Structure formats: structure tokens, C-alpha cells
Amino acid sequence: MAKPITNEPGSAMHLHQSIVSRETGKNIFTNEDGTISQLFYGHIAGLQQYIPEMLPLFAPNVNSFRRFLPDTSAPVNVEWGEENRTCGLRVPSCSPQNRRVENRLPGADANPYFAIAASLLCGYIGMVNELKPTPPVQGRGYELRGPSLPHTLESALERMENCEEVESYLGESFARGYIAVKRAEQENFKRVISSWEREFLLLTV
């Protein structure tokens, strides 16, 4: 589970990703002089723009969204910053050849194959389309109103369903099948009355 214990940090699956050239073996996130490349910025911008559209691949269950709370060692946005753990996207301090971005959004309940593929796809779209990221965050990122994440599985599935890139890159059959399965799980969840509801709502007048 992504959030198995009340008032405790959740369980995550942070993805550290970089891309090397097949021809040279060098990290394409770094220029020859050691500076940050435009491809790196495009990759981050793609993550910022498309993670919210593909969030069910990173947060696949109703419990997944309980993890996204401020000040609980979990991200609540797709802001980015260097060595900033209040952002969904962290750039660790490292050598130019090891330059990478840490996607902190996936939970421990995500399918690792789907999460890794989706994370790389988001970055790929950003590089191909030469997208530009927001400025890096200095200080706390919890209160920032940047690119927003869906707050429930229900709203996340709706955004994923309406994202043209999901169907284009992942295929219509996969997209429709995945969304249908997660909607069925959501409906099953709605049928269960929790102990909290009985305790706090049953006798409320």
C-alpha cells in the first residue's frame, strides 16, 4: 500500500532517470562543457505537463492518493528543484555525467514497468516537443500553485482518458483496458462502508 498507516509517511517508489546516447554513451542531459542541456529541461517539462495526465500509472489505487499530503515526506506537486524534497521532481547533486532527475510521485503500489515506462514517456514528449519547465523551486514547494495533480483516482482516470498522448503512445487498447479496470476497482471501493463513516456519520443529526 502507498499509505498503510495513519499519520505516518507513505511508501514510495522513487524513480531516478537519465538518458545516455546510444552512439557515445554520454548523458544527453549534460552538454560537452558540463552544463545542463536543453534536453534536460525539456525532459523535466514533459514530466511536469504529463505526469498529471498519466497519474493512474503512478498512483493506481484509491489508497495511493492518501499519500499525497504536505509535510509527510511525500510530493503534492510536479514542481522541480535541486536537492529539494518538497518537490515532486528532485534533481540530486551529482557529477555532470550522472545528471538525473528523481521522479518522487510513484507509490510503492504502482506497477514498476508501467511507472518507469510512463515516466520516460513523459520526459520523451517534453524533449521532442521542446517544452519549457517552470523555474526551479527555492525553499518549500508544498504551498506553490504550479501544475496541479488530480486529488482522487476518479478525477485522475478522467484526465488520463482525455489525454490524446496516452492513446497515441500507449495504444488505444491498453489505455481503455487499464482505465476500465481501475474504474471497476473504484466502483467496488464505493460499495464498502468504512468504519470511519459509521463512527462519525451514522449518529450525526
MDAnalysis code that builds the backbone (N, CA, C; Angstrom):
import MDAnalysis as mda
import numpy as np

u = mda.Universe.empty(615, n_residues=205, atom_resindex=np.repeat(np.arange(205), 3), trajectory=True)
u.add_TopologyAttr("name", ["N", "CA", "C"] * 205)
u.add_TopologyAttr("resid", np.arange(1, 206))
u.add_TopologyAttr("resname", ["MET", "ALA", "LYS", "PRO", "ILE", "THR", "ASN", "GLU", "PRO", "GLY", "SER", "ALA", "MET", "HIS", "LEU", "HIS", "GLN", "SER", "ILE", "VAL", "SER", "ARG", "GLU", "THR", "GLY", "LYS", "ASN", "ILE", "PHE", "THR", "ASN", "GLU", "ASP", "GLY", "THR", "ILE", "SER", "GLN", "LEU", "PHE", "TYR", "GLY", "HIS", "ILE", "ALA", "GLY", "LEU", "GLN", "GLN", "TYR", "ILE", "PRO", "GLU", "MET", "LEU", "PRO", "LEU", "PHE", "ALA", "PRO", "ASN", "VAL", "ASN", "SER", "PHE", "ARG", "ARG", "PHE", "LEU", "PRO", "ASP", "THR", "SER", "ALA", "PRO", "VAL", "ASN", "VAL", "GLU", "TRP", "GLY", "GLU", "GLU", "ASN", "ARG", "THR", "CYS", "GLY", "LEU", "ARG", "VAL", "PRO", "SER", "CYS", "SER", "PRO", "GLN", "ASN", "ARG", "ARG", "VAL", "GLU", "ASN", "ARG", "LEU", "PRO", "GLY", "ALA", "ASP", "ALA", "ASN", "PRO", "TYR", "PHE", "ALA", "ILE", "ALA", "ALA", "SER", "LEU", "LEU", "CYS", "GLY", "TYR", "ILE", "GLY", "MET", "VAL", "ASN", "GLU", "LEU", "LYS", "PRO", "THR", "PRO", "PRO", "VAL", "GLN", "GLY", "ARG", "GLY", "TYR", "GLU", "LEU", "ARG", "GLY", "PRO", "SER", "LEU", "PRO", "HIS", "THR", "LEU", "GLU", "SER", "ALA", "LEU", "GLU", "ARG", "MET", "GLU", "ASN", "CYS", "GLU", "GLU", "VAL", "GLU", "SER", "TYR", "LEU", "GLY", "GLU", "SER", "PHE", "ALA", "ARG", "GLY", "TYR", "ILE", "ALA", "VAL", "LYS", "ARG", "ALA", "GLU", "GLN", "GLU", "ASN", "PHE", "LYS", "ARG", "VAL", "ILE", "SER", "SER", "TRP", "GLU", "ARG", "GLU", "PHE", "LEU", "LEU", "LEU", "THR", "VAL"])
u.atoms.positions = np.array([
    [0.835, -1.200, 0.000],
    [0.000, 0.000, 0.000],
    [0.867, 1.247, 0.000],
    [0.351, 2.289, -0.617],
    [1.081, 3.546, -0.635],
    [0.978, 4.269, 0.709],
    [-0.123, 4.067, 1.412],
    [-0.328, 4.738, 2.712],
    [-0.964, 3.729, 3.661],
    [-0.169, 2.831, 4.242],
    [-0.735, 1.769, 5.072],
    [-1.053, 2.175, 6.500],
    [-0.423, 3.251, 7.012],
    [-0.568, 3.595, 8.426],
    [-0.943, 5.066, 8.559],
    [-2.005, 5.332, 9.324],
    [-2.450, 6.701, 9.562],
    [-1.372, 7.518, 10.269],
    [-1.207, 8.770, 9.836],
    [-0.264, 9.717, 10.453],
    [1.194, 9.299, 10.342],
    [1.482, 8.405, 9.414],
    [2.865, 8.014, 9.145],
    [3.159, 8.242, 7.665],
    [4.436, 8.477, 7.307],
    [4.766, 8.637, 5.891],
    [4.360, 7.415, 5.080],
    [4.025, 7.636, 3.827],
    [3.646, 6.531, 2.952],
    [4.860, 5.801, 2.403],
    [4.585, 4.881, 1.504],
    [5.643, 4.086, 0.876],
    [5.720, 4.456, -0.599],
    [6.907, 4.846, -1.041],
    [7.066, 5.375, -2.391],
    [7.929, 4.463, -3.256],
    [7.975, 4.763, -4.535],
    [8.865, 4.101, -5.485],
    [9.523, 5.203, -6.321],
    [10.513, 5.865, -5.751],
    [11.167, 6.970, -6.446],
    [11.956, 6.449, -7.640],
    [11.814, 7.135, -8.762],
    [12.488, 6.731, -9.993],
    [13.571, 7.736, -10.350],
    [14.823, 7.301, -10.351],
    [15.936, 8.136, -10.796],
    [16.186, 7.822, -12.269],
    [16.117, 8.835, -13.102],
    [16.238, 8.565, -14.523],
    [17.166, 9.556, -15.221],
    [17.983, 9.013, -16.092],
    [18.801, 9.796, -17.003],
    [18.819, 9.039, -18.323],
    [19.311, 9.684, -19.362],
    [19.319, 9.068, -20.685],
    [20.704, 9.222, -21.281],
    [21.252, 8.129, -21.806],
    [22.565, 8.176, -22.436],
    [22.422, 7.962, -23.940],
    [23.317, 8.555, -24.677],
    [23.338, 8.401, -26.130],
    [23.798, 6.998, -26.492],
    [23.087, 6.368, -27.408],
    [23.483, 5.033, -27.850],
    [24.820, 5.073, -28.593],
    [25.092, 6.193, -29.291],
    [26.315, 6.305, -30.072],
    [27.538, 6.592, -29.195],
    [27.386, 7.502, -28.242],
    [28.552, 7.952, -27.458],
    [28.588, 7.400, -26.039],
    [27.449, 6.966, -25.512],
    [27.389, 6.505, -24.130],
    [27.370, 7.633, -23.132],
    [27.285, 8.881, -23.620],
    [27.296, 10.041, -22.727],
    [25.875, 10.450, -22.353],
    [25.753, 11.064, -21.216],
    [24.469, 11.517, -20.679],
    [23.990, 12.716, -21.510],
    [22.828, 12.586, -22.158],
    [22.349, 13.673, -23.015],
    [21.758, 14.824, -22.205],
    [21.668, 14.670, -20.889],
    [21.216, 15.769, -20.039],
    [22.336, 16.795, -19.785],
    [23.546, 16.496, -20.250],
    [24.709, 17.347, -20.000],
    [25.391, 17.708, -21.309],
    [25.714, 19.003, -21.477],
    [26.470, 19.458, -22.636],
    [27.933, 19.054, -22.513],
    [28.677, 19.227, -23.609],
    [30.099, 18.867, -23.624],
    [30.892, 19.627, -22.561],
    [30.474, 20.863, -22.271],
    [31.200, 21.664, -21.271],
    [30.731, 21.412, -19.843],
    [29.846, 20.422, -19.661],
    [29.389, 20.068, -18.319],
    [28.150, 20.797, -17.852],
    [27.642, 21.728, -18.651],
    [26.436, 22.473, -18.276],
    [25.183, 21.659, -18.599],
    [24.062, 22.130, -18.069],
    [22.784, 21.436, -18.285],
    [22.310, 21.650, -19.713],
    [21.876, 20.588, -20.363],
    [21.422, 20.672, -21.745],
    [19.951, 21.062, -21.820],
    [19.549, 21.525, -23.000],
    [18.143, 21.849, -23.223],
    [17.280, 20.594, -23.190],
    [17.845, 19.456, -23.535],
    [17.099, 18.200, -23.466],
    [16.703, 17.883, -22.020],
    [17.590, 18.221, -21.090],
    [17.270, 18.001, -19.677],
    [16.066, 18.847, -19.265],
    [16.077, 20.118, -19.651],
    [14.948, 20.992, -19.320],
    [13.668, 20.512, -20.014],
    [13.790, 20.055, -21.256],
    [12.627, 19.529, -21.949],
    [12.080, 18.289, -21.271],
    [12.981, 17.444, -20.768],
    [12.568, 16.220, -20.073],
    [11.779, 16.566, -18.811],
    [12.293, 17.507, -18.035],
    [11.590, 17.922, -16.818],
    [10.246, 18.544, -17.162],
    [10.209, 19.372, -18.210],
    [8.947, 19.995, -18.614],
    [7.921, 18.949, -19.027],
    [8.380, 17.900, -19.700],
    [7.468, 16.822, -20.074],
    [6.906, 16.103, -18.866],
    [7.762, 15.877, -17.867],
    [7.287, 15.268, -16.623],
    [6.250, 16.166, -15.958],
    [6.521, 17.461, -15.934],
    [5.589, 18.392, -15.299],
    [4.234, 18.401, -16.000],
    [4.244, 18.377, -17.312],
    [2.996, 18.510, -18.060],
    [2.199, 17.220, -18.118],
    [2.883, 16.073, -18.187],
    [2.165, 14.833, -18.485],
    [2.025, 13.871, -17.306],
    [2.784, 14.044, -16.228],
    [2.535, 13.194, -15.059],
    [1.093, 13.346, -14.576],
    [0.555, 14.580, -14.475],
    [-0.849, 14.697, -14.053],
    [-1.823, 14.004, -14.993],
    [-1.460, 13.869, -16.278],
    [-2.337, 13.208, -17.243],
    [-2.219, 11.686, -17.170],
    [-1.116, 11.194, -16.649],
    [-0.881, 9.754, -16.569],
    [-0.777, 9.278, -15.130],
    [-1.301, 10.044, -14.204],
    [-1.124, 9.740, -12.783],
    [-1.617, 8.351, -12.381],
    [-2.684, 7.793, -12.976],
    [-3.084, 6.435, -12.575],
    [-2.011, 5.369, -12.803],
    [-1.009, 5.656, -13.631],
    [0.083, 4.719, -13.819],
    [1.120, 4.835, -12.705],
    [1.084, 5.942, -11.975],
    [1.973, 6.159, -10.829],
    [1.248, 5.968, -9.499],
    [-0.053, 6.226, -9.502],
    [-0.891, 6.112, -8.301],
    [-2.145, 5.334, -8.704],
    [-2.081, 4.004, -8.699],
    [-3.119, 3.194, -9.333],
    [-4.321, 2.823, -8.474],
    [-4.320, 3.206, -7.197],
    [-5.402, 2.774, -6.310],
    [-5.961, 3.948, -5.505],
    [-7.133, 3.746, -4.928],
    [-7.721, 4.816, -4.123],
    [-6.804, 5.171, -2.952],
    [-6.121, 4.188, -2.401],
    [-5.206, 4.442, -1.283],
    [-3.991, 5.242, -1.712],
    [-3.633, 5.176, -2.989],
    [-2.452, 5.886, -3.486],
    [-2.526, 7.376, -3.197],
    [-3.720, 7.940, -3.282],
    [-3.886, 9.385, -3.162],
    [-3.855, 9.862, -1.710],
    [-3.937, 8.942, -0.759],
    [-3.807, 9.312, 0.648],
    [-2.358, 9.672, 0.985],
    [-1.440, 9.261, 0.140],
    [-0.020, 9.536, 0.389],
    [0.352, 10.979, 0.056],
    [-0.397, 11.615, -0.834],
    [-0.043, 12.958, -1.303],
    [-0.516, 14.025, -0.324],
    [0.221, 14.163, 0.765],
    [-0.102, 15.153, 1.788],
    [1.133, 15.984, 2.107],
    [0.994, 17.304, 2.297],
    [2.155, 18.138, 2.642],
    [2.793, 17.711, 3.964],
    [4.088, 17.896, 4.049],
    [4.848, 17.634, 5.276],
    [4.760, 16.191, 5.746],
    [4.631, 15.262, 4.794],
    [4.631, 13.839, 5.145],
    [5.677, 13.083, 4.331],
    [6.717, 13.789, 3.912],
    [7.791, 13.207, 3.089],
    [7.283, 12.728, 1.740],
    [6.182, 13.297, 1.287],
    [5.600, 12.910, 0.006],
    [5.351, 14.153, -0.846],
    [5.400, 14.017, -2.166],
    [5.153, 15.163, -3.035],
    [3.664, 15.476, -3.147],
    [3.364, 16.734, -3.434],
    [1.971, 17.134, -3.677],
    [1.885, 17.941, -4.973],
    [2.975, 17.932, -5.760],
    [3.001, 18.736, -6.973],
    [4.005, 18.139, -7.957],
    [4.124, 18.782, -9.108],
    [5.154, 18.396, -10.074],
    [6.134, 19.554, -10.287],
    [6.371, 20.312, -9.209],
    [7.426, 21.312, -9.231],
    [8.777, 20.585, -9.231],
    [9.854, 21.305, -9.585],
    [11.181, 20.696, -9.554],
    [12.177, 21.637, -8.882],
    [13.224, 21.051, -8.340],
    [14.253, 21.838, -7.691],
    [15.475, 20.982, -7.404],
    [16.598, 21.621, -7.244],
    [17.836, 20.911, -6.946],
    [17.894, 20.570, -5.464],
    [18.063, 19.309, -5.165],
    [18.127, 18.796, -3.789],
    [16.939, 19.291, -2.947],
    [15.772, 19.337, -3.565],
    [14.582, 19.844, -2.873],
    [13.553, 18.727, -2.756],
    [13.385, 18.217, -1.550],
    [12.469, 17.103, -1.329],
    [11.031, 17.538, -1.059],
    [10.755, 18.822, -1.199],
    [9.365, 19.277, -1.126],
    [8.757, 19.351, -2.527],
    [9.532, 18.956, -3.522],
    [9.066, 18.961, -4.918],
    [8.828, 17.529, -5.388],
    [7.915, 17.381, -6.314],
    [7.675, 16.061, -6.892],
    [8.833, 15.592, -7.746],
    [9.593, 16.538, -8.301],
    [10.727, 16.224, -9.169],
    [11.991, 16.826, -8.556],
    [12.872, 15.985, -8.095],
    [14.104, 16.433, -7.430],
    [15.303, 16.168, -8.327],
    [16.184, 17.133, -8.428],
    [17.435, 16.964, -9.161],
    [18.553, 16.796, -8.131],
    [19.080, 15.590, -7.968],
    [20.124, 15.368, -6.957],
    [21.430, 16.041, -7.353],
    [22.242, 16.373, -6.359],
    [23.587, 16.876, -6.611],
    [24.453, 15.723, -7.106],
    [25.078, 15.911, -8.267],
    [25.877, 14.833, -8.837],
    [26.811, 15.402, -9.902],
    [27.680, 14.562, -10.410],
    [28.602, 14.970, -11.467],
    [27.828, 15.154, -12.770],
    [28.392, 15.910, -13.730],
    [27.690, 16.129, -15.000],
    [27.298, 14.835, -15.709],
    [28.169, 13.830, -15.695],
    [27.855, 12.577, -16.389],
    [26.724, 11.827, -15.702],
    [26.529, 12.066, -14.414],
    [25.482, 11.369, -13.670],
    [24.230, 12.229, -13.459],
    [24.115, 13.321, -14.187],
    [22.957, 14.209, -14.024],
    [21.669, 13.432, -14.291],
    [20.708, 13.612, -13.386],
    [19.473, 12.849, -13.467],
    [18.356, 13.608, -12.756],
    [17.147, 13.114, -12.932],
    [16.001, 13.662, -12.213],
    [15.332, 12.521, -11.458],
    [14.897, 12.815, -10.265],
    [14.207, 11.829, -9.422],
    [12.714, 12.125, -9.451],
    [11.966, 11.210, -10.020],
    [10.504, 11.316, -10.012],
    [10.010, 10.693, -8.712],
    [9.483, 11.538, -7.806],
    [9.092, 11.095, -6.474],
    [7.598, 10.802, -6.376],
    [6.886, 10.870, -7.506],
    [5.434, 10.690, -7.478],
    [4.984, 9.237, -7.325],
    [5.630, 8.254, -7.973],
    [5.096, 6.884, -7.898],
    [5.068, 6.346, -6.470],
    [4.012, 5.608, -6.162],
    [3.897, 4.954, -4.872],
    [4.395, 3.530, -4.943],
    [4.562, 2.915, -3.780],
    [5.036, 1.532, -3.721],
    [4.026, 0.555, -4.310],
    [2.784, 1.014, -4.504],
    [1.737, 0.153, -5.046],
    [1.669, 0.187, -6.567],
    [2.496, 1.008, -7.214],
    [2.461, 1.112, -8.670],
    [3.164, -0.079, -9.317],
    [2.698, -0.443, -10.504],
    [3.389, -1.455, -11.303],
    [4.697, -0.826, -11.802],
    [5.862, -1.372, -11.439],
    [7.123, -0.713, -11.810],
    [7.326, -0.590, -13.308],
    [6.857, -1.561, -14.079],
    [7.014, -1.484, -15.530],
    [6.193, -0.335, -16.106],
    [4.958, -0.200, -15.637],
    [4.110, 0.901, -16.100],
    [4.676, 2.244, -15.656],
    [5.109, 2.329, -14.388],
    [5.587, 3.598, -13.846],
    [6.860, 4.063, -14.562],
    [7.801, 3.155, -14.779],
    [9.042, 3.519, -15.463],
    [8.759, 3.920, -16.905],
    [7.934, 3.142, -17.600],
    [7.598, 3.464, -18.984],
    [6.899, 4.810, -19.086],
    [5.951, 5.060, -18.196],
    [5.200, 6.313, -18.230],
    [6.104, 7.501, -17.908],
    [7.008, 7.337, -16.949],
    [7.906, 8.421, -16.566],
    [8.836, 8.779, -17.724],
    [9.399, 7.775, -18.368],
    [10.265, 8.028, -19.518],
    [9.473, 8.627, -20.675],
    [8.237, 8.183, -20.861],
    [7.408, 8.720, -21.931],
    [7.110, 10.198, -21.711],
    [6.773, 10.565, -20.490],
    [6.503, 11.978, -20.187],
    [7.707, 12.839, -20.551],
    [8.894, 12.385, -20.131],
    [10.103, 13.129, -20.439],
    [10.403, 13.157, -21.926],
    [10.144, 12.051, -22.606],
    [10.382, 11.980, -24.052],
    [9.519, 12.983, -24.806],
    [8.246, 13.057, -24.461],
    [7.358, 14.009, -25.121],
    [7.853, 15.437, -24.906],
    [8.319, 15.705, -23.693],
    [8.845, 17.032, -23.403],
    [10.059, 17.372, -24.239],
    [10.953, 16.395, -24.438],
    [12.144, 16.642, -25.246],
    [11.797, 16.824, -26.719],
    [10.936, 15.959, -27.229],
    [10.559, 16.024, -28.641],
    [9.842, 17.331, -28.964],
    [8.992, 17.766, -28.056],
    [8.215, 18.991, -28.288],
    [8.918, 20.256, -27.781],
    [10.139, 20.088, -27.255],
    [10.937, 21.211, -26.761],
    [10.159, 22.068, -25.751],
    [9.533, 21.386, -24.799],
    [8.769, 22.088, -23.773],
    [9.711, 22.785, -22.797],
    [9.200, 23.793, -22.120],
    [9.989, 24.556, -21.157],
    [9.436, 24.335, -19.753],
    [10.306, 24.050, -18.781],
    [9.824, 23.821, -17.417],
    [9.574, 25.136, -16.691],
    [8.889, 25.060, -15.577],
    [8.754, 26.206, -14.694],
    [10.107, 26.473, -14.029],
    [10.316, 27.635, -13.433],
    [11.587, 27.886, -12.726],
    [11.760, 26.901, -11.570],
    [13.001, 26.531, -11.262],
    [13.226, 25.625, -10.135],
    [12.816, 26.272, -8.818],
    [12.350, 25.448, -7.904],
    [11.850, 25.938, -6.623],
    [13.010, 26.119, -5.655],
    [13.024, 27.258, -4.992],
    [13.950, 27.514, -3.903],
    [13.129, 27.524, -2.604],
    [13.486, 26.693, -1.645],
    [12.713, 26.626, -0.411],
    [11.554, 25.650, -0.538],
    [10.552, 25.843, 0.304],
    [9.415, 24.918, 0.362],
    [8.564, 24.986, -0.906],
    [8.218, 23.798, -1.401],
    [7.390, 23.755, -2.598],
    [5.972, 23.307, -2.332],
    [5.635, 22.994, -1.090],
    [4.316, 22.455, -0.790],
    [3.191, 23.438, -1.098],
    [3.430, 24.734, -0.864],
    [2.346, 25.708, -1.000],
    [2.235, 26.299, -2.401],
    [3.136, 25.917, -3.307],
    [3.127, 26.519, -4.635],
    [1.942, 26.046, -5.450],
    [1.436, 26.930, -6.309],
    [0.268, 26.634, -7.130],
    [0.676, 26.414, -8.580],
    [1.609, 25.531, -8.810],
    [2.056, 25.236, -10.159],
    [1.162, 24.195, -10.801],
    [1.723, 23.428, -11.753],
    [0.936, 22.356, -12.374],
    [0.338, 21.439, -11.315],
    [-0.959, 21.230, -11.365],
    [-1.650, 20.539, -10.279],
    [-1.862, 19.062, -10.581],
    [-1.949, 18.289, -9.521],
    [-2.238, 16.863, -9.618],
    [-3.718, 16.614, -9.334],
    [-4.325, 15.632, -9.981],
    [-5.678, 15.224, -9.574],
    [-5.666, 14.757, -8.124],
    [-6.749, 15.005, -7.413],
    [-6.795, 14.682, -5.980],
    [-7.411, 13.313, -5.689],
    [-8.042, 12.700, -6.664],
    [-8.663, 11.388, -6.465],
    [-8.390, 10.505, -7.669],
    [-8.536, 9.204, -7.483],
    [-8.375, 8.278, -8.606],
    [-9.419, 8.552, -9.670],
    [-10.612, 8.904, -9.250],
    [-11.702, 9.168, -10.190],
    [-11.348, 10.305, -11.146],
    [-10.871, 11.420, -10.603],
    [-10.520, 12.557, -11.450],
    [-9.267, 12.267, -12.272],
    [-8.348, 11.475, -11.708],
    [-7.131, 11.120, -12.449],
    [-7.461, 10.265, -13.668],
    [-8.383, 9.340, -13.526],
    [-8.783, 8.489, -14.649],
    [-9.452, 9.307, -15.745],
    [-10.220, 10.299, -15.343],
    [-10.878, 11.157, -16.328],
    [-9.845, 11.940, -17.135],
    [-8.819, 12.460, -16.464],
    [-7.774, 13.200, -17.178],
    [-6.980, 12.277, -18.093],
    [-6.695, 11.081, -17.623],
    [-5.958, 10.131, -18.449],
    [-6.768, 9.762, -19.686],
    [-8.063, 9.587, -19.523],
    [-8.930, 9.212, -20.629],
    [-8.977, 10.307, -21.697],
    [-8.849, 11.558, -21.280],
    [-8.955, 12.682, -22.205],
    [-7.602, 13.161, -22.733],
    [-6.534, 12.454, -22.414],
    [-5.197, 12.839, -22.867],
    [-4.894, 12.123, -24.188],
    [-4.748, 12.881, -25.252],
    [-4.505, 12.298, -26.572],
    [-3.187, 11.537, -26.622],
    [-2.185, 12.034, -25.912],
    [-0.871, 11.389, -25.944],
    [-0.894, 9.993, -25.337],
    [-1.754, 9.767, -24.355],
    [-1.847, 8.439, -23.740],
    [-2.267, 7.411, -24.781],
    [-3.316, 7.715, -25.510],
    [-3.807, 6.784, -26.532],
    [-2.815, 6.672, -27.679],
    [-2.187, 7.802, -28.049],
    [-1.274, 7.815, -29.190],
    [-0.033, 6.977, -28.928],
    [0.557, 7.119, -27.742],
    [1.819, 6.439, -27.446],
    [1.629, 5.067, -26.802],
    [0.631, 4.933, -25.955],
    [0.447, 3.669, -25.234],
    [-0.530, 2.730, -25.927],
    [-1.282, 3.256, -26.878],
    [-2.214, 2.419, -27.625],
    [-3.621, 2.475, -27.067],
    [-4.597, 2.462, -27.949],
    [-5.996, 2.581, -27.536],
    [-6.433, 1.411, -26.669],
    [-6.031, 0.195, -27.036],
    [-6.496, -0.979, -26.294],
    [-5.953, -0.984, -24.879],
    [-4.663, -0.632, -24.713],
    [-4.097, -0.577, -23.363],
    [-4.779, 0.507, -22.539],
    [-4.898, 1.708, -23.117],
    [-5.456, 2.836, -22.373],
    [-6.881, 2.534, -21.921],
    [-7.709, 2.074, -22.825],
    [-9.112, 1.798, -22.481],
    [-9.230, 0.646, -21.493],
    [-8.412, -0.382, -21.686],
    [-8.469, -1.518, -20.781],
    [-8.017, -1.159, -19.378],
    [-6.925, -0.413, -19.272],
    [-6.406, -0.016, -17.959],
    [-7.404, 0.866, -17.227],
    [-7.942, 1.843, -17.927],
    [-8.901, 2.764, -17.309],
    [-10.155, 2.020, -16.882],
    [-10.611, 1.078, -17.693],
    [-11.814, 0.307, -17.358],
    [-11.603, -0.521, -16.093],
    [-10.433, -1.144, -15.973],
    [-10.134, -1.957, -14.786],
    [-10.099, -1.074, -13.541],
    [-9.450, 0.073, -13.633],
    [-9.342, 0.954, -12.471],
    [-10.697, 1.561, -12.110],
    [-11.556, 1.797, -13.083],
    [-12.899, 2.298, -12.777],
    [-13.723, 1.216, -12.078],
    [-13.543, -0.022, -12.463],
    [-14.247, -1.123, -11.796],
    [-13.786, -1.242, -10.344],
    [-12.494, -1.088, -10.105],
    [-11.975, -1.130, -8.740],
    [-12.509, 0.043, -7.919],
    [-12.628, 1.207, -8.558],
    [-13.175, 2.381, -7.881],
    [-14.627, 2.150, -7.481],
    [-15.402, 1.530, -8.345],
    [-16.801, 1.237, -8.033],
    [-16.905, 0.239, -6.888],
    [-16.032, -0.748, -6.864],
    [-16.033, -1.711, -5.760],
    [-15.691, -1.032, -4.438],
    [-14.767, -0.074, -4.479],
    [-14.409, 0.678, -3.283],
    [-15.611, 1.458, -2.752],
    [-16.381, 2.041, -3.637],
    [-17.528, 2.839, -3.230],
    [-18.602, 2.000, -2.526],
    [-18.617, 0.717, -2.796],
    [-19.629, -0.155, -2.200],
    [-19.317, -0.511, -0.744],
    [-18.083, -0.252, -0.316],
    [-17.668, -0.606, 1.042],
    [-17.858, 0.600, 1.958],
    [-18.604, 0.423, 3.057],
    [-18.804, 1.478, 4.041],
    [-17.732, 1.337, 5.108],
    [-16.964, 2.394, 5.303],
    [-15.817, 2.311, 6.207],
    [-16.248, 2.472, 7.670],
    [-15.361, 2.049, 8.563],
    [-15.622, 2.205, 9.999],
    [-15.670, 3.681, 10.369],
    [-14.909, 4.533, 9.691],
    [-14.942, 5.972, 9.956],
    [-16.335, 6.536, 9.685],
    [-16.938, 6.136, 8.582],
    [-18.278, 6.635, 8.250],
    [-19.298, 6.231, 9.297],
    [-19.201, 4.991, 9.752],
    [-20.152, 4.547, 10.773],
    [-19.928, 5.268, 12.096],
    [-18.657, 5.514, 12.431],
    [-18.357, 6.152, 13.712],
    [-18.755, 7.623, 13.739],
    [-18.482, 8.347, 12.646],
    [-18.655, 9.797, 12.661],
    [-19.928, 10.278, 11.967],
    [-20.559, 9.442, 11.161],
    [-21.714, 9.910, 10.402],
    [-23.038, 9.225, 10.767],
    [-22.952, 8.009, 11.245],
    [-24.177, 7.246, 11.459],
    [-25.097, 7.915, 12.463],
    [-24.551, 8.443, 13.548],
    [-25.374, 9.028, 14.605],
    [-25.366, 10.561, 14.567],
    [-24.842, 11.133, 13.481],
    [-24.846, 12.594, 13.357],
    [-26.229, 13.104, 12.994],
    [-26.683, 14.128, 13.693],
    [-28.004, 14.714, 13.421],
    [-27.801, 16.130, 12.898],
])
